């Protein structure tokens, strides 16, 4: 009789244990969704919108580092003029974004000296403060 009582309580506990193990899995999925999946989808959607808005004459930079002007646009490839009469075909997926023009007045006078010394921008001030140079 005692064995029968243990068998009955074990069966009821197993069903509630399955549901309680499902809750942490659902919470982990929710955390992954809001921290990893959703931001990546937003970034991808923003990149797709940028690719759709490109037109002939826009200056762009590719993920490989080529800068140029769009001469012809296609569905999968664009023709990019990187120098005078030098044109290359680039896949639309490899376009990083539009080129932001930097004017000479925007560059601080002190930053040119740091760049000519061979240090990385932004690190020169940090390293000089760190080593009291």
C-alpha angles and dihedrals in degrees: 000000000000090000089055091053092052091049093053095050093046092056093053093046093053093059095051091044091059093056094045089054091052094058096066090048091053091048091050091050090050092051092048091048095052097039102038117009102042097048090048091051091051091050092049092048091050091051091049090051090050091051091051092051095055116112139177111290097031117130112228142172123221126219087252091058102256115142121199150124124276109245101170131012128210137172097261104009136036129202110235124195106212097172137001105312093345110121131175133185114239128186113243091234091062095060109111097189147283119316114250109216116229116210121212091238090060093062114087115235093236095053094063091060092052092049093051090054090063099249124131116259111264095015096078094069093042095049093045090053091046095051096031092236 
